Amino acid sequence: MNRNQTPTRSPLRIARVLFQWGLLTRDLARLDKVFALQDELTQLRSAEEEAAVLGDFARTPVGRAALVQRHRLGRLKMEEMLALGQSTLGGAYARFLQQRGLSPESIPNRQVLNDIDYVIAHFYETHDLWHVLTGFETDPAGEAGVQAFLLAQSRSYLPLLVLSSILLNTVLYSYEDRTARLDAITRGWLLGRRSKSFVGVDWRPYLVRSLDDVRAEFGMTGGEAHS
C-alpha cells in the first residue's frame, strides 16, 4: 500500500470499533471489551496492514521462529506455578494473579488458524507475564504502562486504542489520576524502547528461573516500574 494512500474503511466496521471503544472508556475494567476491540480491529485491517504486523513480529530471530513453531503459553495451571519458588517467574506470576483475584481462565483460548491468529493469541496469553516482568500493576495506570511498553516493542494497533480509551477515561471520570497514568505511559514507553524484545518469546523455559535473572537478561534492571 502506498504510504500516501488512505485504506478504504467500512463505515459500519469503524462504528463497531468506536462502540466497543466507548464501552471500554466508560468502564476500564471491562476486559471483554478489549477482546471485542481486537476482533473488530482484525476485521478492519487491510491485507497490507496485516502483512506489516507480521513483518514487524518477525523482525527478530525469536519472532521469526515463533511464527514457524507457533509455541503457546496456554493457560498455566495455578497449582503448578504456586509450587515453584516465590522468587521464580512462574511463582511470581501465580502470586500476582492470586493476590489480585485474577485467573488464567479469563484469557480467551484463541484458536490459531493463521499467523495473525497466532500473533493475537501470543499477546493475549503473555500479557499478564508482561505485567509481572515490567512491574506494572493491573489498575488503569499500570495497564497504561504495559500498553505503552507493548506499543514500544511491536507494531500493534490495539495498544493505541486502549491507551486512547484510558486517556479519555481520565478526562471524563478520573482527572485526579492523570499524573499516575501519564507517568506510567512514559515509563512503559521508555522501558519498552530500551529492553530486549519480548515479542515471540517462548516464556515456558523461563518460568522456573529467578524473576530477577529473567529481568536482567532482558535488560530491565534498574528501571522497571516496581509495584
C-alpha positions as a Markdown table, in Angstrom:
| # | Residue | x | y | z |
|---|---|---|---|---|
| 1 | Met | 0.0 | 0.0 | 0.0 |
| 2 | Asn | 1.4 | 3.4 | -0.9 |
| 3 | Arg | 2.3 | 5.5 | 2.2 |
| 4 | Asn | 0.1 | 8.3 | 0.9 |
| 5 | Gln | -2.9 | 6.1 | 0.1 |
| 6 | Thr | -5.6 | 6.0 | 2.7 |
| 7 | Pro | -7.0 | 2.5 | 3.1 |
| 8 | Thr | -10.7 | 2.0 | 2.5 |
| 9 | Arg | -12.6 | 1.5 | 5.7 |
| 10 | Ser | -16.2 | 0.3 | 6.1 |
| 11 | Pro | -18.2 | 2.9 | 8.0 |
| 12 | Leu | -20.0 | 0.1 | 9.7 |
| 13 | Arg | -16.8 | -1.5 | 10.8 |
| 14 | Ile | -15.5 | 1.8 | 12.1 |
| 15 | Ala | -18.7 | 2.4 | 14.0 |
| 16 | Arg | -18.4 | -1.1 | 15.6 |
| 17 | Val | -14.8 | -0.3 | 16.7 |
| 18 | Leu | -15.9 | 3.0 | 18.2 |
| 19 | Phe | -18.9 | 1.4 | 20.0 |
| 20 | Gln | -16.6 | -1.1 | 21.8 |
| 21 | Trp | -14.0 | 1.6 | 22.4 |
| 22 | Gly | -16.7 | 3.8 | 24.1 |
| 23 | Leu | -17.9 | 0.9 | 26.3 |
| 24 | Leu | -14.3 | 0.3 | 27.4 |
| 25 | Thr | -13.7 | 4.1 | 28.0 |
| 26 | Arg | -16.7 | 4.2 | 30.4 |
| 27 | Asp | -15.5 | 1.1 | 32.3 |
| 28 | Leu | -11.8 | 0.2 | 32.0 |
| 29 | Ala | -12.4 | -3.0 | 34.0 |
| 30 | Arg | -14.3 | -4.5 | 31.0 |
| 31 | Leu | -11.7 | -6.9 | 29.8 |
| 32 | Asp | -14.2 | -8.4 | 27.4 |
| 33 | Lys | -14.3 | -5.1 | 25.6 |
| 34 | Val | -10.6 | -5.2 | 25.0 |
| 35 | Phe | -11.0 | -8.6 | 23.3 |
| 36 | Ala | -14.0 | -7.3 | 21.3 |
| 37 | Leu | -11.9 | -4.3 | 20.2 |
| 38 | Gln | -9.2 | -6.7 | 18.9 |
| 39 | Asp | -11.8 | -8.7 | 17.0 |
| 40 | Glu | -13.2 | -5.6 | 15.3 |
| 41 | Leu | -9.7 | -4.3 | 14.5 |
| 42 | Thr | -8.8 | -7.6 | 12.9 |
| 43 | Gln | -11.9 | -7.3 | 10.6 |
| 44 | Leu | -11.0 | -3.6 | 9.8 |
| 45 | Arg | -7.3 | -4.1 | 8.8 |
| 46 | Ser | -6.3 | -4.4 | 5.2 |
| 47 | Ala | -4.1 | -7.3 | 3.9 |
| 48 | Glu | -1.2 | -4.8 | 3.6 |
| 49 | Glu | -1.6 | -3.8 | 7.2 |
| 50 | Glu | -1.7 | -7.5 | 8.3 |
| 51 | Ala | 1.5 | -8.1 | 6.3 |
| 52 | Ala | 3.1 | -5.2 | 8.1 |
| 53 | Val | 2.1 | -6.5 | 11.5 |
| 54 | Leu | 3.6 | -9.9 | 10.7 |
| 55 | Gly | 6.7 | -8.4 | 9.2 |
| 56 | Asp | 7.3 | -6.4 | 12.4 |
| 57 | Phe | 6.7 | -9.5 | 14.6 |
| 58 | Ala | 9.3 | -11.4 | 12.5 |
| 59 | Arg | 11.9 | -8.7 | 12.6 |
| 60 | Thr | 13.9 | -10.6 | 15.2 |
| 61 | Pro | 15.1 | -14.3 | 15.0 |
| 62 | Val | 12.9 | -15.1 | 18.0 |
| 63 | Gly | 9.8 | -13.6 | 16.4 |
| 64 | Arg | 10.5 | -15.4 | 13.1 |
| 65 | Ala | 10.9 | -18.7 | 14.9 |
| 66 | Ala | 7.7 | -18.2 | 16.8 |
| 67 | Leu | 5.7 | -17.8 | 13.6 |
| 68 | Val | 7.1 | -21.1 | 12.4 |
| 69 | Gln | 6.8 | -23.1 | 15.7 |
| 70 | Arg | 3.7 | -21.3 | 17.0 |
| 71 | His | 4.5 | -22.2 | 20.6 |
| 72 | Arg | 1.8 | -21.4 | 23.0 |
| 73 | Leu | 2.0 | -20.4 | 26.7 |
| 74 | Gly | -1.6 | -21.6 | 27.1 |
| 75 | Arg | -3.5 | -21.5 | 30.4 |
| 76 | Leu | -0.9 | -22.1 | 33.0 |
| 77 | Lys | -2.0 | -24.3 | 36.0 |
| 78 | Met | -2.0 | -22.1 | 39.1 |
| 79 | Glu | -1.2 | -25.1 | 41.3 |
| 80 | Glu | 1.9 | -25.9 | 39.4 |
| 81 | Met | 3.0 | -22.3 | 39.3 |
| 82 | Leu | 2.4 | -21.8 | 43.0 |
| 83 | Ala | 4.5 | -24.8 | 43.8 |
| 84 | Leu | 7.5 | -23.0 | 42.2 |
| 85 | Gly | 9.7 | -20.9 | 44.4 |
| 86 | Gln | 8.4 | -17.4 | 45.2 |
| 87 | Ser | 11.4 | -15.9 | 43.5 |
| 88 | Thr | 10.8 | -17.6 | 40.2 |
| 89 | Leu | 9.0 | -16.1 | 37.3 |
| 90 | Gly | 6.3 | -18.7 | 37.4 |
| 91 | Gly | 5.8 | -18.4 | 41.1 |
| 92 | Ala | 5.7 | -14.6 | 40.9 |
| 93 | Tyr | 3.2 | -14.8 | 38.1 |
| 94 | Ala | 0.9 | -17.1 | 40.1 |
| 95 | Arg | 1.0 | -15.0 | 43.2 |
| 96 | Phe | 0.5 | -11.9 | 41.1 |
| 97 | Leu | -2.8 | -13.3 | 39.8 |
| 98 | Gln | -3.9 | -14.8 | 43.1 |
| 99 | Gln | -3.3 | -11.6 | 45.0 |
| 100 | Arg | -5.5 | -9.6 | 42.6 |
| 101 | Gly | -8.2 | -12.2 | 42.2 |
| 102 | Leu | -7.3 | -12.9 | 38.6 |
| 103 | Ser | -7.2 | -16.2 | 36.7 |
| 104 | Pro | -5.6 | -17.5 | 33.5 |
| 105 | Glu | -9.2 | -18.7 | 32.6 |
| 106 | Ser | -10.1 | -15.0 | 31.9 |
| 107 | Ile | -7.9 | -15.0 | 28.8 |
| 108 | Pro | -9.6 | -16.5 | 25.7 |
| 109 | Asn | -8.1 | -19.8 | 24.5 |
| 110 | Arg | -7.9 | -18.4 | 20.9 |
| 111 | Gln | -7.9 | -20.9 | 18.0 |
| 112 | Val | -5.0 | -20.4 | 15.7 |
| 113 | Leu | -5.7 | -20.9 | 12.0 |
| 114 | Asn | -3.1 | -18.5 | 10.6 |
| 115 | Asp | -0.2 | -16.3 | 11.5 |
| 116 | Ile | -2.3 | -13.3 | 12.5 |
| 117 | Asp | -4.4 | -15.5 | 14.8 |
| 118 | Tyr | -1.1 | -16.7 | 16.4 |
| 119 | Val | 0.2 | -13.1 | 17.0 |
| 120 | Ile | -3.0 | -12.2 | 18.7 |
| 121 | Ala | -3.1 | -15.4 | 20.8 |
| 122 | His | 0.6 | -14.8 | 21.8 |
| 123 | Phe | -0.1 | -11.3 | 23.1 |
| 124 | Tyr | -3.2 | -12.4 | 24.9 |
| 125 | Glu | -1.6 | -15.3 | 26.7 |
| 126 | Thr | 1.6 | -13.5 | 27.7 |
| 127 | His | 0.0 | -10.2 | 28.7 |
| 128 | Asp | -0.1 | -10.9 | 32.5 |
| 129 | Leu | 3.5 | -12.2 | 32.4 |
| 130 | Trp | 4.4 | -8.8 | 30.9 |
| 131 | His | 2.8 | -7.2 | 33.9 |
| 132 | Val | 5.0 | -9.3 | 36.2 |
| 133 | Leu | 8.2 | -8.7 | 34.3 |
| 134 | Thr | 7.7 | -4.9 | 34.0 |
| 135 | Gly | 6.3 | -4.5 | 37.5 |
| 136 | Phe | 3.2 | -2.6 | 36.4 |
| 137 | Glu | 0.0 | -3.1 | 38.4 |
| 138 | Thr | -3.4 | -4.0 | 37.0 |
| 139 | Asp | -5.0 | -0.7 | 37.8 |
| 140 | Pro | -5.6 | 1.8 | 34.9 |
| 141 | Ala | -2.2 | 3.4 | 35.4 |
| 142 | Gly | -0.4 | 0.1 | 35.4 |
| 143 | Glu | -2.4 | -1.1 | 32.4 |
| 144 | Ala | -1.4 | 2.1 | 30.6 |
| 145 | Gly | 2.2 | 1.4 | 31.3 |
| 146 | Val | 2.0 | -2.1 | 29.9 |
| 147 | Gln | 0.2 | -0.9 | 26.8 |
| 148 | Ala | 2.9 | 1.7 | 26.2 |
| 149 | Phe | 5.5 | -1.0 | 26.7 |
| 150 | Leu | 3.7 | -3.2 | 24.1 |
| 151 | Leu | 3.4 | -0.3 | 21.7 |
| 152 | Ala | 7.1 | 0.5 | 22.0 |
| 153 | Gln | 8.0 | -3.1 | 21.2 |
| 154 | Ser | 5.6 | -4.0 | 18.4 |
| 155 | Arg | 3.5 | -2.8 | 15.5 |
| 156 | Ser | 0.3 | -3.5 | 17.3 |
| 157 | Tyr | -2.8 | -1.4 | 16.8 |
| 158 | Leu | -4.7 | -2.4 | 19.9 |
| 159 | Pro | -2.4 | -0.6 | 22.5 |
| 160 | Leu | -3.1 | 2.7 | 20.9 |
| 161 | Leu | -6.8 | 2.2 | 21.2 |
| 162 | Val | -6.6 | 1.1 | 24.7 |
| 163 | Leu | -4.3 | 4.0 | 25.6 |
| 164 | Ser | -6.7 | 6.5 | 24.0 |
| 165 | Ser | -9.5 | 4.9 | 25.9 |
| 166 | Ile | -7.6 | 5.3 | 29.2 |
| 167 | Leu | -6.8 | 8.9 | 28.4 |
| 168 | Leu | -10.4 | 9.8 | 27.6 |
| 169 | Asn | -11.5 | 8.0 | 30.7 |
| 170 | Thr | -9.0 | 10.2 | 32.6 |
| 171 | Val | -10.6 | 13.3 | 31.2 |
| 172 | Leu | -14.2 | 12.2 | 31.8 |
| 173 | Tyr | -14.1 | 10.2 | 35.0 |
| 174 | Ser | -10.7 | 10.3 | 36.8 |
| 175 | Tyr | -8.8 | 13.5 | 36.2 |
| 176 | Glu | -7.1 | 13.3 | 39.6 |
| 177 | Asp | -5.3 | 10.2 | 38.3 |
| 178 | Arg | -3.8 | 11.9 | 35.3 |
| 179 | Thr | -0.2 | 12.2 | 36.8 |
| 180 | Ala | 0.0 | 8.5 | 37.7 |
| 181 | Arg | -1.4 | 7.4 | 34.3 |
| 182 | Leu | 0.8 | 9.7 | 32.2 |
| 183 | Asp | 3.9 | 8.8 | 34.3 |
| 184 | Ala | 3.2 | 5.1 | 33.7 |
| 185 | Ile | 2.8 | 5.7 | 30.0 |
| 186 | Thr | 6.2 | 7.4 | 29.9 |
| 187 | Arg | 7.9 | 4.7 | 31.9 |
| 188 | Gly | 6.3 | 1.9 | 29.9 |
| 189 | Trp | 7.3 | 3.5 | 26.6 |
| 190 | Leu | 10.9 | 4.2 | 27.6 |
| 191 | Leu | 11.3 | 0.7 | 29.2 |
| 192 | Gly | 9.9 | -0.9 | 26.0 |
| 193 | Arg | 12.3 | 1.0 | 23.8 |
| 194 | Arg | 15.4 | 0.1 | 25.8 |
| 195 | Ser | 14.6 | -3.5 | 26.8 |
| 196 | Lys | 15.3 | -6.7 | 24.7 |
| 197 | Ser | 12.2 | -7.6 | 22.7 |
| 198 | Phe | 9.5 | -9.7 | 24.4 |
| 199 | Val | 7.9 | -10.3 | 21.1 |
| 200 | Gly | 7.6 | -14.0 | 20.2 |
| 201 | Val | 9.5 | -15.2 | 23.3 |
| 202 | Asp | 8.6 | -18.7 | 24.5 |
| 203 | Trp | 8.3 | -18.0 | 28.2 |
| 204 | Arg | 7.8 | -21.6 | 29.3 |
| 205 | Pro | 11.5 | -22.3 | 29.9 |
| 206 | Tyr | 11.8 | -19.1 | 31.9 |
| 207 | Leu | 9.0 | -19.9 | 34.4 |
| 208 | Val | 11.4 | -21.9 | 36.6 |
| 209 | Arg | 14.1 | -19.2 | 36.6 |
| 210 | Ser | 14.6 | -16.4 | 39.0 |
| 211 | Leu | 12.5 | -13.3 | 38.1 |
| 212 | Asp | 15.4 | -11.1 | 38.8 |
| 213 | Asp | 17.6 | -13.1 | 36.4 |
| 214 | Val | 15.0 | -13.0 | 33.7 |
| 215 | Arg | 14.6 | -9.3 | 34.1 |
| 216 | Ala | 18.3 | -8.8 | 33.9 |
| 217 | Glu | 18.6 | -11.0 | 30.7 |
| 218 | Phe | 16.0 | -8.7 | 29.0 |
| 219 | Gly | 17.8 | -5.5 | 30.1 |
| 220 | Met | 15.2 | -4.4 | 32.6 |
| 221 | Thr | 17.3 | -3.9 | 35.7 |
| 222 | Gly | 17.5 | -0.5 | 37.3 |
| 223 | Gly | 14.4 | 1.0 | 35.7 |
| 224 | Glu | 11.4 | -1.3 | 35.8 |
| 225 | Ala | 8.2 | 0.1 | 37.3 |
| 226 | His | 8.1 | -1.9 | 40.5 |
| 227 | Ser | 4.8 | -2.1 | 42.2 |
